[in-house]
Each structure stands twice: as structure tokens, then as C-alpha cells.
Amino acid sequence: MISMSTRIRRARTLATMSQAELARRVGVERSAVTQWERPEGTTPSVNHLAQIAVETNVCFEWLATGRGASKAEPGAYDAALVLEDYVRDAIEGRALTALRRLSTRRKTVAVQIIELLSG
């Protein structure tokens, strides 16, 4: 298995980024990136490791442990979050909070009323 320092360097170079550019994007000095990429250097914090993964477009698990693919298959995370499942404003938030407090029978009635009003 390749070392974390090598994985960080590989992720950065595959993203065609300089150490200075990665440092700027992660919010550290270039010397920190240099240390992370040295075999006997320091290890980034989990927060920094997550930022490196995002900025270089590699899988966090691969970057952190060496397991799995370095890059996700296209579309692998598309269904991870469905925005329509979340509230869009304060009124929807209040309605959802109130709806969650109701019994199943009352939820059904409340949804039927909303459907009639939106109809």
C-alpha cells in the first residue's frame, strides 16, 4: 500500500495543482503541504485531509487509508442528497416541524388539507 504522503502528492499532481495552489485552497502555508508530502513529514488533520480530497477530487477513504478507488465513478454520489426532501424556507420548516409532532392519523389529515389547498 502506498503511503499517505504519496497519496497526497499523487492527488495533487493528478489535479494539476502546485503545492502553493493546494495550500491556498486548503488554507495552510505551502510548507504544510510540503510536510504532508514528505514520507517522514507530518500528517494533516482530518479536516485538512477532507479539504484535500475535495479540492483534488479524490475519494476521502482512499486518501486517508489507501483503501478503495482513488476516484469515484461518475454519478456515484448523485443520489446522496435529494434537495426536494429538505425545507426551502422558514415557513416550510415550521410546517415540517409541526407535522412531525402529529400522530400518523393526524399527519394524514394535515397532508390532505395541504393537498386540497394547493390544488
C-alpha distance (Angstrom), angle and dihedral (degrees) to the residues before:
residue distance angle dihedral
M1 . . .
I2 3.77 . .
S3 3.78 119.2 .
M4 3.79 124.2 -103.7
S5 3.79 90.3 -113.7
T6 3.81 89.8 56.6
R7 3.82 91.9 46.1
I8 3.81 91.0 51.9
R9 3.81 91.2 49.2
R10 3.81 91.4 46.0
A11 3.83 92.4 49.2
R12 3.80 90.9 49.5
T13 3.80 95.5 47.2
L14 3.81 93.3 45.3
A15 3.81 87.0 53.3
T16 3.84 86.8 51.8
M17 3.78 91.6 -124.3
S18 3.76 129.7 144.2
Q19 3.78 120.4 -132.1
A20 3.79 88.2 -108.6
E21 3.82 92.2 53.4
L22 3.81 93.4 48.7
A23 3.80 89.9 47.1
R24 3.81 91.1 51.6
R25 3.81 92.3 49.4
V26 3.80 93.9 46.8
G27 3.81 93.1 43.0
V28 3.80 100.0 -117.7
E29 3.80 136.8 109.4
R30 3.80 118.5 -87.5
S31 3.81 88.4 -114.8
A32 3.82 88.9 65.3
V33 3.81 90.8 57.6
T34 3.81 89.1 47.2
Q35 3.82 89.5 53.2
W36 3.82 92.3 47.7
E37 3.81 90.6 52.6
R38 3.81 95.2 49.8
P39 3.84 115.6 92.1
E40 3.81 90.8 -133.2
G41 3.80 93.2 36.0
T42 3.78 131.5 106.1
T43 3.80 126.2 -72.6
P44 3.81 119.3 -120.7
S45 3.79 120.1 -118.4
V46 3.80 117.3 -101.8
N47 3.80 88.7 -105.4
H48 3.80 91.8 53.6
L49 3.80 91.2 44.0
A50 3.81 89.8 54.3
Q51 3.80 90.4 49.3
I52 3.81 90.8 49.7
A53 3.81 90.1 51.8
V54 3.80 91.6 50.5
E55 3.80 95.3 45.1
T56 3.81 94.1 46.6
N57 3.82 94.6 38.8
V58 3.80 96.7 -124.6
C59 3.80 130.4 132.8
F60 3.79 113.1 -89.5
E61 3.82 93.3 -139.1
W62 3.81 91.6 54.9
L63 3.79 92.1 46.7
A64 3.81 93.7 47.5
T65 3.81 100.8 38.8
G66 3.78 109.9 8.8
R67 3.81 91.0 -119.2
G68 3.78 123.8 127.0
A69 3.77 130.0 7.5
S70 3.76 120.3 -31.0
K71 3.80 91.3 -136.2
A72 3.80 128.4 34.5
E73 3.77 119.5 -121.2
P74 3.83 112.1 -100.2
G75 3.80 109.2 -84.9
A76 3.82 93.9 12.8
Y77 3.79 92.5 128.1
D78 3.79 100.3 32.0
A79 3.81 94.4 105.3
A80 3.80 95.3 43.6
L81 3.80 92.1 97.2
V82 3.77 127.6 26.8
L83 3.79 107.2 -165.9
E84 3.79 92.8 -160.7
D85 3.83 87.5 67.1
Y86 3.80 91.9 66.0
V87 3.77 132.7 70.7
R88 3.78 118.2 -95.0
D89 3.79 100.0 -158.8
A90 3.82 143.8 1.8
I91 3.81 94.5 -84.8
E92 3.81 92.6 54.9
G93 3.79 88.3 46.9
R94 3.80 92.2 53.7
A95 3.81 91.0 47.1
L96 3.79 92.6 50.1
T97 3.80 92.5 47.1
A98 3.80 91.0 51.2
L99 3.81 92.3 44.8
R100 3.80 91.5 53.5
R101 3.80 90.3 56.7
L102 3.82 93.1 58.0
S103 3.77 128.2 92.6
T104 3.81 116.4 -108.2
R105 3.80 91.5 -101.7
R106 3.81 92.8 51.1
K107 3.81 91.6 44.9
T108 3.79 88.7 56.8
V109 3.80 91.5 51.5
A110 3.83 92.2 45.9
V111 3.81 91.9 50.9
Q112 3.80 90.8 48.3
I113 3.82 90.0 52.7
I114 3.81 91.4 49.2
E115 3.81 90.6 48.3
L116 3.82 90.5 51.0
L117 3.81 91.5 49.1
S118 3.79 93.0 47.9
G119 3.73 92.6 45.3
